[in-house]
Amino acid sequence: MKPANSILSGYGTTVFEVMSRLAIEHGSINLGQGFPDEDGPADVRRVAAEALESGPNQYPPMMGLPELRQAVAAHNKRFYGLEVDWQGQVMVTSGATEALADCLFGLIEPGDEAVLIEPLYDCYLPIVRRAGAIPRLVRVTPPDWRLDRRALEAAFSDKTKLILLNSPMNPAAKVFGPDELALIAELLERHDAYAVCDEVYEHILFDGRRHVPLMTLPGMAKRCLRIGSAGKSFSLTGWKVGYVTAAAELLASVAKSHQFVTFTTPPNLQKAVAFGLAKDDAYFDGLAADMQAKRDRIAAGLKRLGFTVIDCQGTYFITADFRPLGFDGDDVAFCRHITTEAGVTAVPVSAFYQSGDVDHFVRFCFCKKDELLDQALERLTRLFG
Ligand SMILES: Cc1ncc(COP(=O)(O)O)c(C=O)c1O
C-alpha cells in the first residue's frame, strides 16, 4: 500500500491525549484540557435553538451570514477602532482552527518561510509544514516569556511570508506588549511579510489589561489577518464558529481555501454568535472578571502548595514550576505522578516546544467550576501538603 502523507502521519499520539487517557483511567480531575465546564450565555444558546427551529437550515453564504459579518465588523470598530468593510474584509469559518488553516493554505507557497513563536499551540506546526513552509522557530520561555529582539530578527529573512502570532498566548498566558508588537510590525515592514494573528483569547485578559490587535498598529491593517473565536468569547467551544478579518486582497485568497475545505458554518450558530457579539460591555467585562477570579483561586492554591506560579495575564491557563515541591523528574513524569497519585491532571509545558530544556513547568487549565478547582487543590494538598 502507498503511504499516507508523511508530514501528518508522522505526528504520533500527543502527550495531551496520553494524559487525557490516563486521567480517565484514574478518575482524575482533568485540568489539562482547555474548555470551560459551564456553557456560555443562555440567551445566545436560545437564539441558536430558535434559529434551528425556524430555519432556514440550508447552506448559508460562503463568506458567512451577512448579520454575523456585520457583527464582526462592528465588534472590530467597537473594541479596537478598526474600520472594516463587512462585505470584503470579514469571513466566517468553522472555528479559529479552520481560520488558521485557511490563512496558512491561502498565503503560503512551498518554500516560503514562516516565523513561529514557541511555545506553540498544537495545530500551528503541522499546518505550516503541510502548506509547504519552512518553520523558523523563536522561543519565549518562563518565567518572563520575553521576546528577544535579536532572536526574532534572526528568524526573519527575505523568504519570510508570515509570522503566526498568538496573543494572549496559549499556554504562556502572555500578552504581547507594545514594544514587542512594534518590533513585529517593524520586521513585517522590513521583510514585506504578513501576520496571521490568533486572537481567540481577545476577551480574556486580566488585571485591567486591554487587548491590542497587531492590526491596529500603523501600516499593519494591510498585513494582518485577525482571527477570533466564538468558542472562547462565549464559552461555547463545541460550536466551532470563528471569524477572520483582513484586507480584501488578502482575504480573497484565504476565502478560496475556505471554499474548498468547509465552504460554510452552521447558520443557526452564526445567527447566535452575531447576537452574542452585540452583547453589552458588562458581558465581556464579566467574562474576563470571572476568569480572573478563577485564576486567582488556582494561583493562590498552587502557591500555598509550594509551586512557583508564573504571571498569568490572560487565557484559560496558568503555568507553574514544580521544582520547589522537591519532585525529582521532568514535567511529563510530574504530570503522570499527579494524575496517578493525586487524581489531578495537568499538561507538561515541554509539549509546546520542539526541543530544549523547558522541562519543569506544567500548565493547569482553570476555566472550571470553583468546586472542581477546590477539589483539585485539595487532592494536590493531600499528596504534597
Ligand atoms: C491559541 C488557540 N488558537 C485556536 C484555538 C482553536 O479555536 P477554535 O475552537 O475556535 O477552533 C485554540 C483552542 O484552544 C487556542 O487555544
The ligand as a MOL file (V3000), in Angstrom:
LIG
                    3D

  0  0  0     0  0            999 V3000
M  V30 BEGIN CTAB
M  V30 COUNTS 16 16 0 0 0
M  V30 BEGIN ATOM
M  V30 1 C -4.4420 29.5650 20.7550 0
M  V30 2 C -5.6300 28.8580 20.2040 0
M  V30 3 N -5.9610 29.0230 18.9150 0
M  V30 4 C -7.0190 28.4030 18.3830 0
M  V30 5 C -7.8090 27.5570 19.1320 0
M  V30 6 C -8.9550 26.8410 18.4770 0
M  V30 7 O -10.0980 27.5990 18.4340 0
M  V30 8 P -11.4550 27.0000 17.8080 0
M  V30 9 O -12.0150 26.0310 18.8080 0
M  V30 10 O -12.3190 28.1670 17.5540 0
M  V30 11 O -11.0700 26.2760 16.5650 0
M  V30 12 C -7.4920 27.3530 20.4840 0
M  V30 13 C -8.2920 26.4330 21.3000 0
M  V30 14 O -7.9040 26.0060 22.3720 0
M  V30 15 C -6.3770 28.0250 21.0400 0
M  V30 16 O -6.0250 27.8680 22.3230 0
M  V30 END ATOM
M  V30 BEGIN BOND
M  V30 1 1 1 2
M  V30 2 1 2 3
M  V30 3 2 2 15
M  V30 4 2 3 4
M  V30 5 1 4 5
M  V30 6 1 5 6
M  V30 7 2 5 12
M  V30 8 1 6 7
M  V30 9 1 7 8
M  V30 10 2 8 9
M  V30 11 1 8 10
M  V30 12 1 8 11
M  V30 13 1 12 13
M  V30 14 1 12 15
M  V30 15 2 13 14
M  V30 16 1 15 16
M  V30 END BOND
M  V30 END CTAB
M  END
